[in-house]
Amino acid sequence: MTGSFSSFIGEAHGSVHSGDGPQFNFYISAAQRLLNDRERRRPRSIAEEDRRRLHERFVPPPGLQQARDRLRTERTVLVDGLPGSGRRTAALMLLHELPDDRGSLHELPDTTDDDRALALDPQDVNPGDRLLLDLSAAEEARFLAVQEALSDFRSKVIDRGAHLAVVLPHHLGYLLRSGVRPLMAEIRRPDARRVLAVHLRAHGIVPAEEEVAGPELAAFLNRVPIADVAALADGIRRCRDASAADHGFPNWLTEALAERHDQANRVAADLSAATSGRHRALLLSLAMFHGATPEIVLTGANNLLRMLSHPPDPTPRLERADLHTELLAIHAESGPNDRIRFRAVGYDRAVRNHFWTYLPDIRRQLRDWLGEHVADPAMPSAVRERAIDRFADQALRTDRPEDLTWLADRWMSSRSPAHLVPQAAQTLALGLHDDRHGRFFRQRIYDWAVSRDTSDQLRQVLVVVCSQTMARSHPDQALVRLHHLARRSRRRGDEAGRNAVDLSRSDDRLYRKMLTRLSDGISSGLWPADLDLFRDLADPIRLIGDPAVRGSLAVGWSGLLRLPASEWVRVVECWLTACGDAHYREPVAEVLAAGCGEDSTVAGRLYRTAEEWQRAEPGARRADVLSCLLRKLDAAQGIEPYGQAA
């Protein structure tokens, strides 16, 4: 029997594979949407829209005016203060307040990219830049190295009309050298009640004065870092949005405070009273998958017992208690749609804190358990996402960032299912946003980007994370990683290259940086992908008056023009068209001629292309361009104009 077969898919509830080879596009798009949604909710990054949103909620702390004066007069300020006082936010807002008529606001690199030998690289300073250097979590060696390089770096900052704000590591204050102390300004914790009011107002919530005068709220505001005050405001907003009816601010506040209430003693007592390991496993499984169905919670508990080699219960199943009875024993109840929750608000967080704090010897098994359980394709993506948020919170709190990178690497191995792509991206993004461990993740992502052993799946995740997350707070480092990923890609014109080009185009400083990197790569001849990236990025007009830019462009053209003409003829025509503007004619023609150098064969191919371009649309303007290019080609080859020979 012969014939053709076809199928029609009317509706799909999962991924549909309609061709050969692995399928990742759906999940990469899902990862991009996930990170994009999360980035819009994060005020910490350097992106301008995030800074504006943060500025609307900013309460100037005591000591800010002194820091402002230091920055304006010395062009450098060292911001110190107790942890939790909002040092980084204050430094960022000081830079945000400055005029932005030139230069850009960006954070200085803090990892060893491309064997960076300098603690502070003067090449990172461009005219009018506003620079942030966050050393709040720096180790001793890093802090001392920065101070050693600070004097020369400041000279560059002053020469280029830039400004620098440094967040000091308060725990290393004893290492601060006397020579830089005059640049220091100490800020103190702003009024927490005012911070809460400002954040609530931004959410459209304006409580009466007596509604925020209770002793429980006062005790909370007095003991927590300022970041937790902002988190409380967001919790109140979420309680308002989740309320079926308008219960009013007192109810929202009570519920939000309950989520952050310290219930450590209650958890410890409940665990002491627990009669079996199964009881404890069910407690932790519900804490990790809070709000999930009974099946997910039960499977999680059983998997945890297996992961910890817990002996099975020999009692016949029908003689044991059912899940409903077991859930009642751990103070849990079934809510709408059979979703299981603890009765006490915030109890799930307290359980997680207890397990990770007081059972440190099983943290590795907890990582493996979480990684295996969320890999179940039947688990709803929302449940999976919340569980990873909870795990990341504990891993970062207990200084185990490597657990997150291990999970991302494992999920993206060649044998792993593609549906975990969004979760791998989510895991790395959570690490990048962490104040204490962000640098660890930036360094690990760099190591992956330059390694040939990194799986294709993980490389795609890194492209998304660098483009969607890292680029907002550390665009320089994101660009470096995207460039390395593009160089090592097995496909021309892949997503890494496109995103690297797009990021480079977003800022003159990044455009210069990428051109320099491409010209270095083209000169070495090690990375064929650099020629494709150069062809996509190089602009005949942008910054063409900058001698350094023209030098990088000339190097790029020297490599591109030695490829078959089909690889560059359309680009040359675009550049020649740009020469139609007399303002750009000389420098553009000079760059093209410099790309030919003294190679008459290459120069001849370029000139013939220019002749064909001129004949396609005859006219005085194109004739002038052709004449200008000929003069530049002659000059590049040492041919003097007729009548000027000695």
C-alpha positions in Angstrom: 0.0 0.0 0.0 1.4 3.4 -0.9 0.3 6.8 0.0 0.9 9.6 2.4 -0.1 9.9 6.0 -0.8 13.2 7.8 -2.2 14.2 11.2 -4.1 17.1 12.5 -3.7 18.4 16.0 -6.7 20.3 17.2 -5.5 21.0 20.7 -2.4 20.2 22.7 -1.9 20.3 26.4 1.8 19.5 26.3 4.8 19.8 23.9 4.2 18.6 20.4 7.1 17.3 18.3 6.5 17.5 14.6 9.9 16.9 13.2 13.3 15.3 13.7 15.8 16.1 16.4 15.5 17.6 19.9 12.8 20.2 20.6 13.7 23.2 22.8 12.1 26.2 21.1 8.8 26.1 23.1 10.6 25.8 26.4 13.2 28.5 25.6 10.3 30.8 24.8 8.7 29.8 28.1 12.0 30.5 29.9 12.2 34.0 28.3 8.6 34.8 29.4 9.2 33.6 32.9 12.4 35.7 33.4 10.9 38.7 31.6 7.9 38.6 34.0 10.1 38.3 37.0 12.5 41.1 35.9 9.6 43.5 35.7 9.0 43.0 39.4 12.6 43.4 40.5 13.7 47.0 41.5 17.4 46.1 42.2 18.8 46.2 38.7 20.6 49.0 36.9 18.1 49.3 34.0 16.7 52.9 33.8 13.1 51.9 34.2 14.0 49.9 37.3 15.9 52.8 38.8 13.0 55.1 38.2 10.6 52.7 40.0 13.1 52.4 42.8 13.5 56.2 43.0 9.7 56.5 43.5 10.0 54.3 46.6 13.3 55.6 47.9 13.4 57.2 51.4 16.7 59.2 51.9 18.6 57.7 54.9 20.4 59.9 57.4 23.9 60.7 56.0 22.8 60.7 52.4 23.5 64.4 52.0 27.1 64.0 53.1 27.5 61.2 50.6 25.9 63.4 47.9 28.4 66.2 48.7 31.3 63.8 48.5 30.2 62.5 45.2 29.7 65.9 43.6 33.0 67.4 44.8 35.3 64.4 44.7 33.5 62.5 41.9 33.9 59.5 44.2 32.1 58.4 47.3 32.6 55.3 49.5 29.3 54.4 51.1 29.4 52.6 54.4 26.8 51.5 56.8 25.5 48.6 58.8 24.2 45.6 56.8 20.4 46.1 56.2 20.7 49.9 56.2 20.2 50.1 52.4 23.8 50.9 51.3 23.5 49.6 47.8 20.2 51.3 47.1 21.6 54.6 48.5 24.7 54.4 46.3 22.5 53.6 43.2 20.2 56.5 43.9 23.2 58.9 44.3 24.3 58.0 40.8 20.7 58.1 39.5 20.3 61.7 40.7 23.2 62.9 38.6 22.6 64.4 35.1 22.5 61.7 32.4 23.2 63.9 29.4 26.2 61.7 28.4 27.7 58.4 29.4 25.7 55.6 31.1 25.0 54.2 34.6 26.5 50.8 34.9 28.0 48.4 37.5 31.7 47.6 37.2 32.6 44.0 36.5 33.4 41.9 39.5 34.5 38.6 38.1 37.7 37.4 36.4 36.4 37.5 32.8 39.0 36.8 30.1 41.8 36.6 32.6 41.1 40.2 33.8 44.2 41.0 35.8 43.2 44.5 37.1 41.1 44.9 40.2 39.8 48.1 38.5 40.2 48.5 34.8 40.4 52.2 33.6 39.1 51.0 30.2 35.7 50.6 31.9 35.4 54.4 32.3 33.8 56.4 29.5 33.1 60.1 29.4 30.2 61.0 31.7 29.8 57.5 33.1 28.1 56.9 36.5 29.8 53.8 38.0 28.7 51.5 40.8 31.1 49.2 42.5 29.4 46.9 45.1 32.0 45.5 47.5 29.5 44.8 50.3 30.2 41.0 50.2 33.8 41.2 49.1 36.5 39.1 50.7 39.7 40.6 52.2 41.9 40.1 49.1 39.5 41.7 46.8 38.9 44.7 49.1 42.6 45.3 49.4 43.3 44.9 45.7 40.6 47.5 44.9 42.0 50.0 47.4 45.4 49.5 45.8 44.1 50.4 42.4 41.6 53.1 43.4 43.9 56.1 43.1 44.8 55.5 39.4 41.2 54.5 38.7 39.9 57.7 40.3 42.3 59.7 38.1 40.6 58.2 35.0 37.2 58.9 36.5 38.0 62.6 37.0 39.7 63.0 33.6 36.6 61.6 31.9 34.1 63.6 33.9 32.6 60.4 35.4 31.4 59.6 38.9 32.0 56.5 41.1 30.0 55.2 44.1 31.5 52.3 46.0 29.6 50.2 48.5 32.0 49.3 51.3 32.1 45.9 53.1 31.2 47.0 56.6 32.6 43.8 58.0 36.1 44.7 56.7 36.1 48.3 57.9 39.3 47.6 59.8 41.1 47.2 56.4 40.0 50.6 55.1 43.2 52.6 54.4 43.6 56.1 55.7 44.3 57.5 52.3 40.7 56.8 51.1 38.9 57.6 54.4 38.2 61.2 53.3 36.0 59.8 50.5 33.8 57.8 52.9 30.3 58.7 53.9 28.3 56.7 56.4 24.6 56.3 56.1 22.2 55.0 58.7 19.0 53.1 58.5 16.1 55.2 57.3 12.9 55.4 59.3 11.2 52.0 58.7 7.7 53.3 59.2 8.2 55.9 56.5 9.7 53.3 54.2 6.6 51.1 54.7 4.3 54.1 54.0 6.1 55.0 50.8 6.0 51.5 49.4 2.4 51.0 50.3 1.5 54.3 48.6 3.2 53.0 45.5 0.8 50.0 45.6 -2.1 52.3 46.0 -2.6 51.6 49.7 -2.9 54.5 52.1 -3.8 53.2 55.7 -5.0 55.4 58.5 -2.4 56.4 61.0 -4.0 54.3 63.8 -3.9 51.2 61.5 -0.1 51.2 61.5 0.4 52.1 65.2 0.1 48.5 66.6 2.9 47.1 68.8 3.4 43.9 66.6 4.1 46.0 63.5 6.4 48.3 65.5 8.4 45.3 66.8 8.8 44.0 63.3 9.9 47.3 61.8 12.5 47.8 64.6 14.3 44.4 64.1 14.3 43.7 60.3 16.5 45.0 57.5 15.0 47.7 55.2 14.7 45.1 52.4 12.3 43.2 54.6 10.2 46.3 55.2 9.7 46.6 51.4 8.9 42.9 51.3 6.2 43.4 54.0 4.6 46.1 51.8 4.6 43.7 48.9 3.0 41.0 51.1 0.3 43.4 52.1 -0.3 44.2 48.5 -0.6 40.5 47.7 -3.0 39.9 50.5 -5.2 42.7 49.2 -5.1 41.3 45.6 -5.9 37.8 46.8 -8.9 38.8 49.0 -12.2 37.8 47.6 -13.8 40.7 49.5 -12.4 44.0 50.7 -11.5 43.0 54.3 -9.5 46.2 54.8 -5.9 47.1 55.7 -5.9 45.6 59.3 -6.6 42.1 57.9 -4.1 42.4 55.1 -1.5 43.6 57.6 -2.2 40.7 60.0 -1.9 38.1 57.3 1.3 39.6 55.9 2.9 39.8 59.3 1.9 36.2 60.0 3.8 35.2 56.9 7.0 36.7 58.4 6.4 35.8 62.0 9.1 33.7 63.6 7.6 30.3 64.3 10.9 28.5 65.0 10.0 27.4 68.5 6.6 25.9 67.3 8.3 24.0 64.5 10.9 22.6 66.9 8.2 21.5 69.3 6.2 19.8 66.5 9.2 18.0 65.2 10.1 16.7 68.7 6.6 15.4 69.0 6.7 13.7 65.6 6.4 10.0 66.0 8.1 8.8 62.8 10.4 9.8 60.0 7.3 9.6 57.7 5.7 12.3 59.8 8.7 14.6 59.3 9.0 13.8 55.6 5.4 14.7 55.1 6.0 18.0 57.0 8.9 19.0 54.8 7.2 17.9 51.6 4.2 20.0 52.3 6.5 23.0 53.2 8.2 22.7 49.9 5.0 22.0 47.8 2.7 24.2 49.8 -0.6 24.7 48.0 -0.2 21.7 45.8 -2.4 18.6 45.5 -2.3 15.7 47.9 -0.7 13.5 45.2 2.3 15.8 44.8 2.8 16.2 48.6 2.5 12.4 49.2 4.9 11.5 46.3 7.3 14.1 47.6 7.3 12.6 51.1 7.8 9.1 49.7 10.6 10.2 47.5 12.3 11.9 50.4 12.2 8.8 52.5 13.7 6.8 49.7 16.4 9.4 49.1 17.4 9.2 52.7 17.3 5.4 52.7 14.6 5.4 55.3 13.4 1.8 56.0 9.9 1.1 54.6 7.0 0.6 57.0 6.2 -3.1 57.1 2.6 -2.4 58.2 0.1 -3.3 55.4 -1.1 -0.2 53.6 -4.8 -0.6 54.6 -3.8 -0.8 58.2 -2.0 2.5 58.2 -3.5 5.9 58.5 -4.8 7.5 55.3 -3.3 10.8 54.0 -6.2 12.9 55.4 -5.4 11.7 58.9 -1.6 12.2 58.4 -2.2 15.8 57.2 -4.3 16.6 60.2 -1.5 15.4 62.4 0.8 18.0 60.9 -1.7 20.8 61.2 -2.6 20.9 57.5 -5.9 21.1 55.8 -7.4 20.9 52.4 -8.4 24.2 50.7 -10.2 25.1 47.4 -9.6 22.5 44.6 -8.1 20.1 47.2 -4.9 22.2 47.6 -3.1 21.3 50.8 -1.9 24.0 53.2 -0.8 24.5 56.8 -3.4 26.1 59.0 -1.0 28.7 60.3 0.1 31.4 57.9 3.9 31.4 57.4 4.4 28.0 59.0 5.7 26.5 55.7 8.6 29.0 55.7 9.4 28.2 59.3 9.5 24.4 58.5 11.9 25.0 55.6 14.1 27.2 57.7 14.3 24.6 60.5 15.2 21.7 58.2 18.0 23.6 56.4 19.3 25.2 59.6 19.3 22.2 62.0 19.8 19.3 59.6 22.9 20.5 57.7 24.0 16.9 57.1 21.2 16.2 54.7 21.3 19.3 52.6 22.8 17.5 49.7 20.1 14.9 49.8 17.5 17.6 50.0 19.0 19.1 46.8 18.8 15.8 45.0 15.3 15.1 46.2 14.0 18.5 45.0 15.8 18.1 41.6 14.3 14.7 41.0 10.8 15.5 42.2 10.3 18.7 40.2 11.5 16.9 37.1 8.2 15.0 37.0 6.6 16.2 33.8 3.1 15.7 35.4 3.9 18.4 38.0 2.2 21.8 37.1 4.7 24.4 36.1 3.4 26.9 38.7 3.9 24.3 41.5 7.4 23.6 40.1 8.3 27.3 40.0 7.2 28.0 43.5 9.1 25.0 44.9 12.3 26.1 43.2 11.8 29.6 44.7 11.6 28.0 48.1 14.6 25.8 47.6 16.7 28.7 46.2 15.8 30.8 49.3 17.2 28.1 51.6 20.3 27.2 49.5 21.3 30.9 49.3 20.5 31.6 53.0 22.7 28.7 54.1 25.6 29.7 51.7 25.1 26.8 49.3 24.9 28.6 45.9 26.6 25.6 44.3 23.4 23.6 44.9 21.6 25.8 42.4 24.2 25.6 39.7 24.4 21.9 40.2 20.7 21.6 39.6 20.7 23.8 36.5 23.6 21.7 35.1 21.9 18.4 35.8 18.6 19.5 34.4 20.2 20.6 31.2 22.3 17.5 30.6 21.9 15.8 27.3 19.6 13.1 28.8 17.3 15.5 30.7 13.8 16.4 29.5 13.4 19.7 27.8 10.5 20.8 29.9 12.9 21.8 32.7 14.5 24.6 30.6 12.4 27.4 32.3 13.3 26.0 35.7 17.0 25.9 34.9 16.8 29.6 33.8 14.8 30.4 36.9 17.3 28.8 39.2 20.3 30.8 37.8 18.3 34.0 37.7 17.5 33.6 41.4 21.2 33.2 42.2 22.2 36.2 40.0 19.8 38.4 42.0 21.2 37.4 45.4 23.2 40.2 47.1 25.8 37.9 48.6 26.1 35.2 45.9 25.4 37.0 42.7 29.2 37.2 41.9 29.5 33.4 42.3 26.8 32.9 39.6 28.3 35.4 37.2 31.6 33.6 37.5 30.1 30.2 37.1 28.1 31.3 34.0 31.4 32.6 32.5 33.1 29.3 33.2 30.2 27.5 31.4 30.2 29.9 28.5 33.9 29.3 27.7 33.8 25.6 28.2 33.4 23.2 25.3 31.9 20.6 27.6 28.8 22.7 28.3 25.7 21.0 26.9 23.7 22.6 24.1 20.7 22.8 26.3 22.5 24.6 29.0 24.0 27.0 26.5 20.5 28.0 25.4 19.6 28.6 29.0 22.7 30.7 29.5 21.7 32.9 26.5 18.3 33.5 28.0 19.7 34.3 31.5 22.4 36.6 30.2 20.0 38.5 28.0 17.0 38.7 30.3 18.6 38.9 33.8 22.3 39.7 33.8 22.1 42.3 31.1 19.8 44.5 33.3 22.3 44.8 36.2 25.7 43.8 34.7 25.5 44.4 30.9 29.3 44.3 30.4 29.5 40.8 31.9 26.4 39.7 30.1 27.9 40.8 26.8 31.2 39.0 27.4 29.3 35.7 28.1 27.0 36.0 25.1 30.0 36.7 22.9 31.7 33.5 24.2 28.6 31.5 23.7 28.2 32.8 20.1 31.8 31.9 19.3 31.4 28.3 20.4 28.0 27.8 18.8 27.6 25.0 16.3 25.2 27.1 14.2 25.7 30.4 12.4 23.5 33.3 13.4 22.2 31.6 16.6 20.4 33.3 19.5 23.6 34.0 21.4 25.0 36.1 18.5 21.8 37.9 17.9 21.4 38.8 21.5 25.1 39.9 21.8 24.6 42.2 18.8 21.3 43.6 20.2 22.9 44.3 23.6 25.9 46.0 21.9 23.6 48.2 19.9 21.8 49.4 23.1 24.6 51.6 24.4 27.6 53.3 22.8 29.9 52.0 25.5 28.9 48.4 24.8 29.1 49.0 21.1 32.8 50.1 21.5 33.5 47.2 23.8 32.1 44.6 21.4 33.9 46.1 18.4 37.1 45.9 20.3 36.5 42.3 21.3 35.6 41.4 17.7 38.6 43.1 16.2 40.8 41.2 18.7 39.2 38.0 17.7 39.4 38.6 14.0 43.1 39.6 14.3 43.9 36.3 16.1 41.9 34.3 13.5 40.7 31.9 16.2 37.0 32.6 16.1 35.2 32.5 12.6 32.0 33.5 14.3 33.5 37.0 15.0 33.3 37.8 11.3 29.6 37.0 11.3 29.0 39.1 14.4 31.1 42.0 12.9 29.0 42.0 9.7 25.8 42.2 11.8 27.0 44.8 14.2 29.3 47.2 12.4 27.6 50.5 11.6 29.1 52.9 9.0 27.8 56.0 10.9 27.7 55.2 14.6 30.7 56.8 16.4 32.6 56.9 13.1 34.4 60.0 14.3 36.1 58.1 17.1 39.6 57.0 16.1 39.4 53.9 18.3 36.1 52.8 16.7 37.5 53.4 13.2 40.6 51.3 14.1 38.3 48.4 15.3 36.2 48.7 12.1 39.2 48.6 9.9 40.4 45.4 11.5 37.0 43.9 11.1 36.9 44.8 7.4 40.3 43.4 6.9 39.0 39.9 7.9 35.6 40.3 6.2 36.9 41.4 2.8 39.1 38.3 2.5 36.0 36.1 2.5 34.1 35.3 -0.7 32.4 38.4 -2.0 29.0 36.9 -1.4 29.7 37.2 2.3 30.2 41.0 2.2 29.0 42.6 -1.0 25.6 43.6 0.5 27.2 45.1 3.5 29.7 47.1 1.4 26.8 48.5 -0.6 25.2 49.7 2.6 28.4 51.4 3.7 28.8 53.0 0.3 25.2 54.3 0.5 26.1 55.9 3.9 28.9 57.7 2.1 26.3 59.6 0.2 26.2 61.9 3.2 29.2 64.1 2.7 29.7 64.3 6.5 30.5 60.6 6.7 32.1 60.1 3.2 35.7 60.5 4.2 35.8 58.4 7.4 33.7 55.6 6.0 35.8 55.3 2.8 38.9 55.5 4.9 37.8 52.5 7.0 37.0 50.4 4.0 40.3 51.2 2.4 42.2 50.5 5.6 40.5 47.1 5.6 42.2 46.4 2.3 45.6 47.6 3.5 48.3 47.1 1.0 46.6 44.0 -0.6 45.9 45.1 -4.1 43.8 42.0 -4.9 41.4 42.8 -2.1 41.4 46.4 -3.0 40.5 45.5 -6.6 37.6 43.3 -5.5 36.3 46.1 -3.3 36.6 48.7 -6.0 34.9 46.5 -8.6 32.0 46.1 -6.2 31.9 49.9 -5.7 31.8 50.4 -9.5 28.9 48.0 -9.9 27.1 49.8 -7.1 27.7 53.1 -8.9 26.5 51.8 -12.3 23.3 50.5 -10.7 22.2 54.0 -10.0 24.3 56.5 -11.9 24.6 60.1 -10.6 26.9 62.7 -9.2 26.6 61.6 -5.6 27.6 58.0 -6.3 30.4 59.1 -8.6 31.8 61.3 -5.8 31.7 58.3 -3.4 33.5 56.1 -5.9 36.2 58.8 -6.5 36.7 59.2 -2.7 37.0 55.5 -2.2 39.6 55.3 -5.0 41.7 58.0 -3.4 41.6 56.2 0.0 42.5 52.9 -1.6 45.5 54.5 -3.4 46.6 56.2 -0.1 46.3 52.9 1.8 48.6 51.2 -0.8 51.1 54.1 -0.8 50.1 55.4 -4.3 50.4 59.1 -4.4 47.8 61.2 -6.3 48.8 62.2 -9.8 50.8 65.4 -9.9 52.0 65.2 -6.2 55.0 62.9 -6.7 58.3 64.3 -5.7 
